[in-house]
């Protein structure tokens, strides 16, 4: 036998449905807000900023230890303490530390590689203020 719904009962069902829809919408909004606050880089804007910063990083191979090529003074092996980097990923000049001496802006063609490594950072020219 089929049940017949009264107008009042139908209105009660609709009110209850609307109440729960709004309730779950509020719960979902609250959960989303808490996740965005709790998670690093949680919002889309933060992710976009991070992606933009990552796009500025240039992966490249650089020389960590070198010898001077055709030098009248035998310095031995020096440690590269800084290097330039063009936006195209080219290293032009190096700052090299040999025991007590620091040579700045040594052209890449003036050295022989002893050891190298791959890493990434932003482009920087020889006038860069971040030099040691």
C-alpha positions as CSV (number, residue, x, y, z in Angstrom):
1,X,0.0,0.0,0.0
2,X,1.4,3.4,-1.0
3,X,1.9,6.1,1.6
4,X,0.3,9.4,0.9
5,X,2.4,12.5,1.9
6,X,0.6,15.4,3.4
7,X,1.5,18.9,2.4
8,X,2.9,19.5,5.9
9,X,5.1,16.4,5.8
10,X,6.4,17.3,2.3
11,X,7.3,20.8,3.6
12,X,9.1,19.3,6.6
13,X,11.2,17.0,4.3
14,X,12.1,19.9,2.0
15,X,13.1,22.1,5.0
16,X,15.2,19.3,6.4
17,X,16.9,18.7,3.0
18,X,17.6,22.4,2.6
19,X,19.0,22.6,6.2
20,X,21.4,19.7,5.5
21,X,22.5,21.1,2.2
22,X,23.4,24.4,3.8
23,X,25.0,22.6,6.8
24,X,27.3,20.5,4.6
25,X,28.1,23.5,2.4
26,X,29.3,25.4,5.6
27,X,31.2,22.3,6.8
28,X,33.0,22.0,3.4
29,X,33.8,25.8,3.4
30,X,35.3,25.5,7.0
31,X,37.4,22.5,6.2
32,X,38.7,24.1,3.0
33,X,39.7,27.3,4.9
34,X,41.5,25.3,7.6
35,X,43.3,23.2,5.0
36,X,44.5,26.4,3.2
37,X,45.7,27.9,6.5
38,X,47.4,24.6,7.6
39,X,49.1,23.6,4.4
40,X,52.1,25.4,3.1
41,X,51.5,26.9,-0.3
42,X,47.8,26.0,0.3
43,X,46.1,28.5,-1.9
44,X,46.2,28.8,-5.7
45,X,47.9,32.2,-5.4
46,X,50.7,30.8,-3.3
47,X,51.2,27.9,-5.7
48,X,51.4,30.4,-8.6
49,X,54.0,32.5,-6.8
50,X,56.0,29.3,-6.1
51,X,55.8,28.2,-9.7
52,X,56.9,31.7,-10.9
53,X,59.9,31.6,-8.6
54,X,60.8,28.0,-9.7
55,X,60.7,29.2,-13.3
56,X,63.4,31.7,-12.5
57,X,65.8,29.0,-11.4
58,X,68.3,27.9,-13.9
59,X,69.9,24.4,-13.6
60,X,73.5,24.2,-14.7
61,X,76.8,22.5,-14.2
62,X,79.5,24.6,-12.6
63,X,83.1,24.1,-11.6
64,X,83.7,23.6,-7.9
65,X,87.5,23.2,-8.0
66,X,89.8,24.5,-10.7
67,X,93.4,25.1,-11.7
68,X,94.6,28.2,-13.5
69,X,95.4,27.5,-17.1
70,X,98.9,28.6,-18.4
71,X,99.7,30.5,-15.2
72,X,103.2,31.7,-14.5
73,X,102.5,31.2,-10.8
74,X,101.6,27.7,-9.7
75,X,98.6,28.1,-7.4
76,X,97.5,24.5,-7.2
77,X,93.8,23.7,-7.0
78,X,91.4,26.5,-6.0
79,X,87.9,26.4,-4.7
80,X,85.2,28.3,-6.7
81,X,83.4,30.5,-4.2
82,X,81.1,32.3,-6.7
83,X,80.2,32.2,-10.3
84,X,78.2,34.3,-12.8
85,X,75.2,32.8,-14.6
86,X,73.3,34.2,-17.6
87,X,69.6,33.6,-18.1
88,X,70.6,31.0,-20.8
89,X,72.5,29.0,-18.2
90,X,76.1,30.0,-19.2
91,X,78.8,30.6,-16.6
92,X,81.1,33.4,-17.7
93,X,83.4,34.3,-14.8
94,X,84.4,32.8,-11.5
95,X,85.7,33.9,-8.1
96,X,88.4,31.4,-7.0
97,X,90.0,31.0,-3.6
98,X,93.6,29.7,-3.5
99,X,94.7,29.3,0.1
100,X,95.2,33.0,1.1
101,X,94.4,34.6,-2.3
102,X,91.0,35.4,-3.9
103,X,90.9,35.9,-7.6
104,X,87.7,37.7,-8.9
105,X,86.2,37.7,-12.3
106,X,88.4,35.0,-13.7
107,X,87.1,34.1,-17.2
108,X,86.0,30.5,-17.7
109,X,88.6,30.0,-20.4
110,X,91.4,30.7,-18.0
111,X,90.8,27.6,-15.8
112,X,91.0,23.9,-16.0
113,X,88.2,21.9,-14.3
114,X,89.2,19.6,-11.4
115,X,85.7,19.0,-10.0
116,X,82.2,20.0,-11.0
117,X,78.7,19.8,-9.7
118,X,75.1,20.5,-10.9
119,X,72.8,22.9,-9.1
120,X,70.3,25.6,-9.8
121,X,69.7,29.3,-8.9
122,X,68.7,32.6,-10.5
123,X,70.8,34.3,-13.1
124,X,73.5,36.7,-11.8
125,X,76.1,38.9,-13.4
126,X,79.6,39.9,-12.3
127,X,78.3,43.0,-10.6
128,X,76.0,40.9,-8.4
129,X,75.8,42.2,-4.8
130,X,75.5,38.7,-3.3
131,X,79.1,37.8,-3.7
132,X,81.1,36.8,-0.7
